[in-house]
Amino acid sequence: MPDTSLTETNSPIVATFRERTPASAALYERAQAVLPGGLAHDTRFMKPWPIYIDRAQGSKKWDADGHEYVDYMGGHGALLLGHGHPAVLEAAHAQLDLGTHYGSCHPLEAEWAEIVCAMVPSAEKVRFTASGTEATLLGIRLARAITGKAKVVHFSTHFHGWHDHMAAGYMDHFDGSAPRGVQPEVAADVLPARTDRPDEVRALLEERDDIAAVFLEPTGASWGRVPVDPAFVAMLREVTAARGILLIFDEVISGFRVAPGCAQTELGIIPDMTTLAKIAAGGLPGGLLAGKAEYFDLLDFDAMAAAGAEKVLHFGTFNANPLSAAAGIAALKVIRDTDVCARANAYAERLRAGMTDVLAEEGVAWALYGEYSGFHLFTNPKRRDCDPRAFDPLSVDIFELKENAPSVGKLRLGMLNHGVDMNGWPGGLISAVHTDTDLDQTVNAFRTTIRDLKDEGDLADWT
Ligand SMILES: Cc1ncc(COP(=O)(O)O)c(C=O)c1O
């Protein structure tokens, strides 16, 4: 979370931000009267106030004060194709004219599911949901129904949406205790585990007989902020298969981003079920659970009637709504038929290298890391020896990777002052339409911001 005390005006970085963004300040004040904390999403929290965006196109967006930003928020990961990709816009515009919700079956449902099944190795059948959170929720319900077992393994720091079952252990409550508002008995059915302790995980899976499923972000928690060793994922596959436990990859971010076949193709490891959202719905609201056909019989009226078994319940007003379906199909076709994933991955590699050079040249003991089309900045909260050119995130404690130096709030403001909007974690997600000019601007903004932070004394402990 950003620094909540970041309201001082004796910092030139903060003062510049305040002077540049009066329209955002006014919108924030207005929002506070009717939205808790002025916000619609917890990750948009920032001080002194968030920027308010009026429009976006390609790799750019523009705020209410008219400033242009290179965008690394990427619609919370939904926009691999950038803002307003022509194929997605064309499909969505055409569908708007035809209707946004029929309350009936429509042809795009099957077309969308067919493309998902053709692209994703683990997908034989698909059930659409309205979000990634709903997809993981359905995954838990279905896994429990399939196995008749209660417990779900959740790796600390991994994010699977905001519902009660996975609320503990993402950013706090790492012991699995119930966060405020969650019933302790709900939290108690979720077993916390750590990806950096393979022996403990193997023992847990081998010793207990009440585990329905293991959930995992296959490229690491929070889109690789806390990476996982692929050998660990392979071990999970082997042990869960042997023990009749379902392995569920949460590919809500990695899906259709890492590669057209998602992270499972890159890893060469096929889970039993996969959750997808974001890019899968072309950047519009939507999600899905995919997996072996036999599992989805539990959602099938006829199959369950024939089996004399109770059907698993699942509704959802906006499941596979025509607008999201049209956008999703258009986006997946571009991803399937072009090199967009590879382009975004290549840009990210160059960006990480450019920002690493800045840290090395400026003598700052922070580090850039990440894989595929993302970047993470390690701000070294415990002030360990850190060579930006030789940083291995797998050597750092999983919780430390999610912590930050106090100056991270100012870093974000500094980047905004220089026309770059990166995520406050800090890091970002890259699209296939980011350009070399964007890259130069970002690296220059980073260098200037690092120098600004040095001037304000914020990096004294890291230089
Ligand atoms: C890995 C992962 N799973 C699930 C979710 C929840 O998806 P949604 O925000 O669509 O509910 C997210 C959202 O960021 C995510 O990153």
The ligand as a MOL file (V3000), in Angstrom:
LIG
                    3D

  0  0  0     0  0            999 V3000
M  V30 BEGIN CTAB
M  V30 COUNTS 16 16 0 0 0
M  V30 BEGIN ATOM
M  V30 1 C -4.5540 -13.5240 -10.4770 0
M  V30 2 C -5.8830 -12.8670 -10.2790 0
M  V30 3 N -6.9530 -13.6100 -9.9610 0
M  V30 4 C -8.1690 -13.0680 -9.7940 0
M  V30 5 C -8.3640 -11.7170 -9.9320 0
M  V30 6 C -9.7220 -11.1340 -9.7490 0
M  V30 7 O -10.2310 -10.7450 -10.9740 0
M  V30 8 P -11.3950 -9.6220 -11.0460 0
M  V30 9 O -10.7710 -8.3460 -10.6060 0
M  V30 10 O -11.8310 -9.6490 -12.4770 0
M  V30 11 O -12.4700 -10.0650 -10.1290 0
M  V30 12 C -7.2790 -10.9000 -10.2660 0
M  V30 13 C -7.4530 -9.4430 -10.4210 0
M  V30 14 O -6.5350 -8.6830 -10.5170 0
M  V30 15 C -6.0120 -11.4880 -10.4370 0
M  V30 16 O -4.9330 -10.7410 -10.7270 0
M  V30 END ATOM
M  V30 BEGIN BOND
M  V30 1 1 1 2
M  V30 2 1 2 3
M  V30 3 2 2 15
M  V30 4 2 3 4
M  V30 5 1 4 5
M  V30 6 1 5 6
M  V30 7 2 5 12
M  V30 8 1 6 7
M  V30 9 1 7 8
M  V30 10 2 8 9
M  V30 11 1 8 10
M  V30 12 1 8 11
M  V30 13 1 12 13
M  V30 14 1 12 15
M  V30 15 2 13 14
M  V30 16 1 15 16
M  V30 END BOND
M  V30 END CTAB
M  END
